[in-house]
Amino acid sequence: MSSLSLQDIVCCMGQPLGRNPTQYMMEKAFSAAGLDWRFLTLEVSPEHLVAAVEGMKAMGFRGGIFALPHQLTVLPHLDALTETAKVVGAVNLVYVSQDKYVGDNTDGKGFVEALQKLMDPKGKNIVVLGAGGTARAISVELALAGVESITIVNRTVGRGQELVTLLNQTFDGRARLVQWDGDYAVDPETDLLVNATSIGLRDESAHVPVDFEVFTEQMVVADVIHNPPKTNLLKAAGQRGCKTLDGLEMLVGHAAIDFTTWTGISPDTTIMREALEEYFEL
Ligand SMILES: NC(=O)c1ccc[n+]([C@@H]2O[C@H](COP(=O)([O-])OP(=O)(O)OC[C@H]3O[C@@H](n4cnc5c(N)ncnc54)[C@H](OP(=O)(O)O)[C@@H]3O)[C@@H](O)[C@H]2O)c1
């Protein structure tokens, strides 16, 4: 029960958002931090995005998380963008600074923070599957973390090449593109394989076209898909002795940054992870 009639409000906007666990996790974290904040899950269609963002501003929301399909289209409707959001070209976090609604991208930082618990990416050989907004955010952040090489594997060459060109602008030619055609055979020298595609989202039976037979125990395999958390890719990697990083850890990683940006307080990430496991009945 709130002690005040006015609470601070943040939200998640996307479509579809059914079974999205962010509200459940954030409300537990607000409560644990003693904050009287509210988190709303708002299913917003692309044609209503502009009105919804204006409404968010008009009602004084403290910020929001933007999910598919709004992560690119929301950019022109914000008052300012951080350097990261400009480089990545996509926004997942909106916060208020000096009365301006600022777009940022914390997906990559959240991923790297989660990854640091398993491995330091510095000096490592990385394969990223996908070249969409999430792959861009993760690859840029991995490049900044000092990896040795990044191979982008993408179905659509143009999109993949765009990302490789972006990475090589600051990455000294150590990024390369492989067109994804059939089961991709990961180079045995690979230290980290990341599925940053949308393959598997809300689809337990989905198969990421990768040759599992070449996985080695030295590899870390990560999947950005958080629903379902135990994807077929991670199951196959686990069976072959790889360390795995699931989409829930990435979610906790960026949600913790989002929480701190909005409130100025660091959340309890153990409570956040536990909330997600409770939500998905793991
Ligand atoms: N766990 C987390 O915290 C977290 C955070 C952010 C996002 N995500 C998840 O990340 C996923 C990707 O999001 P996004 O914003 O990057 O999406 P996006 O911009 O639409 O990009 C999707 C990527 O997946 C590839 N792809 C989709 N279907 C494919 C298929 N059947 N075969 C091969 N490639 C395929 C696309 O390849 P083409 O270029 O060839 O189309 C593209 O590279 C979403 O599922 C989202 O839920 C998770």
The ligand as an SDF file (V2000), in Angstrom:
LIG
                    3D

 48 52  0  0  0  0  0  0  0  0999 V2000
   17.8000  -10.9800  -22.6610 N   0  0  0  0  0  0  0  0  0  0  0  0
   17.7160   -9.6700  -22.8400 C   0  0  0  0  0  0  0  0  0  0  0  0
   17.8560   -8.8810  -21.8930 O   0  0  0  0  0  0  0  0  0  0  0  0
   17.4490   -9.1080  -24.1990 C   0  0  0  0  0  0  0  0  0  0  0  0
   17.6530   -7.7440  -24.4430 C   0  0  0  0  0  0  0  0  0  0  0  0
   17.4180   -7.2450  -25.7270 C   0  0  0  0  0  0  0  0  0  0  0  0
   16.9590   -8.0980  -26.7280 C   0  0  0  0  0  0  0  0  0  0  0  0
   16.7630   -9.4120  -26.4670 N   0  0  0  0  0  0  0  0  0  0  0  0
   16.2910  -10.3210  -27.5210 C   0  0  0  0  0  0  0  0  0  0  0  0
   17.1750  -10.2130  -28.6230 O   0  0  0  0  0  0  0  0  0  0  0  0
   16.5080  -10.6800  -29.7940 C   0  0  0  0  0  0  0  0  0  0  0  0
   16.9440   -9.8650  -30.9940 C   0  0  0  0  0  0  0  0  0  0  0  0
   16.4670   -8.5510  -30.8750 O   0  0  0  0  0  0  0  0  0  0  0  0
   16.8450   -7.4280  -31.9520 P   0  0  0  0  0  0  0  0  0  0  0  0
   16.3170   -6.1580  -31.4320 O   0  0  0  0  0  0  0  0  0  0  0  0
   18.2770   -7.4980  -32.3040 O   0  0  0  0  0  0  0  0  0  0  0  0
   15.9900   -7.9090  -33.2090 O   0  0  0  0  0  0  0  0  0  0  0  0
   16.1650   -7.4530  -34.7270 P   0  0  0  0  0  0  0  0  0  0  0  0
   16.7860   -6.1000  -34.8110 O   0  0  0  0  0  0  0  0  0  0  0  0
   14.8560   -7.7270  -35.3580 O   0  0  0  0  0  0  0  0  0  0  0  0
   17.2590   -8.4920  -35.3350 O   0  0  0  0  0  0  0  0  0  0  0  0
   16.9640   -9.8530  -35.4440 C   0  0  0  0  0  0  0  0  0  0  0  0
   18.2160  -10.6180  -35.9040 C   0  0  0  0  0  0  0  0  0  0  0  0
   17.8800  -12.0080  -35.9330 O   0  0  0  0  0  0  0  0  0  0  0  0
   18.1500  -12.5420  -37.2200 C   0  0  0  0  0  0  0  0  0  0  0  0
   17.1860  -13.5850  -37.5160 N   0  0  0  0  0  0  0  0  0  0  0  0
   15.8630  -13.6070  -37.1940 C   0  0  0  0  0  0  0  0  0  0  0  0
   15.3040  -14.7550  -37.6250 N   0  0  0  0  0  0  0  0  0  0  0  0
   16.2960  -15.4770  -38.2140 C   0  0  0  0  0  0  0  0  0  0  0  0
   16.3410  -16.7550  -38.8330 C   0  0  0  0  0  0  0  0  0  0  0  0
   15.2690  -17.5250  -38.9150 N   0  0  0  0  0  0  0  0  0  0  0  0
   17.5350  -17.1810  -39.3200 N   0  0  0  0  0  0  0  0  0  0  0  0
   18.6490  -16.4160  -39.2290 C   0  0  0  0  0  0  0  0  0  0  0  0
   18.6570  -15.1830  -38.6560 N   0  0  0  0  0  0  0  0  0  0  0  0
   17.4890  -14.7280  -38.1570 C   0  0  0  0  0  0  0  0  0  0  0  0
   18.0230  -11.3650  -38.1680 C   0  0  0  0  0  0  0  0  0  0  0  0
   18.7310  -11.6350  -39.3590 O   0  0  0  0  0  0  0  0  0  0  0  0
   18.4590  -10.7770  -40.7160 P   0  0  0  0  0  0  0  0  0  0  0  0
   19.2690   -9.5200  -40.5760 O   0  0  0  0  0  0  0  0  0  0  0  0
   18.9500  -11.6810  -41.7680 O   0  0  0  0  0  0  0  0  0  0  0  0
   16.9820  -10.5310  -40.7710 O   0  0  0  0  0  0  0  0  0  0  0  0
   18.6830  -10.2620  -37.3250 C   0  0  0  0  0  0  0  0  0  0  0  0
   20.0880  -10.3710  -37.3970 O   0  0  0  0  0  0  0  0  0  0  0  0
   15.0110  -10.5950  -29.4780 C   0  0  0  0  0  0  0  0  0  0  0  0
   14.4950  -11.9130  -29.3810 O   0  0  0  0  0  0  0  0  0  0  0  0
   14.9420   -9.9240  -28.1140 C   0  0  0  0  0  0  0  0  0  0  0  0
   13.8900  -10.4160  -27.3190 O   0  0  0  0  0  0  0  0  0  0  0  0
   17.0070   -9.9380  -25.2190 C   0  0  0  0  0  0  0  0  0  0  0  0
  1  2  1  0
  2  3  2  0
  2  4  1  0
  4  5  1  0
  4 48  2  0
  5  6  2  0
  6  7  1  0
  7  8  2  0
  8  9  1  0
  8 48  1  0
  9 10  1  0
  9 46  1  0
 10 11  1  0
 11 12  1  0
 11 44  1  0
 12 13  1  0
 13 14  1  0
 14 15  2  0
 14 16  1  0
 14 17  1  0
 17 18  1  0
 18 19  2  0
 18 20  1  0
 18 21  1  0
 21 22  1  0
 22 23  1  0
 23 24  1  0
 23 42  1  0
 24 25  1  0
 25 26  1  0
 25 36  1  0
 26 27  1  0
 26 35  1  0
 27 28  2  0
 28 29  1  0
 29 30  1  0
 29 35  2  0
 30 31  1  0
 30 32  2  0
 32 33  1  0
 33 34  2  0
 34 35  1  0
 36 37  1  0
 36 42  1  0
 37 38  1  0
 38 39  2  0
 38 40  1  0
 38 41  1  0
 42 43  1  0
 44 45  1  0
 44 46  1  0
 46 47  1  0
M  CHG  2   8   1  16  -1
M  END
$$$$
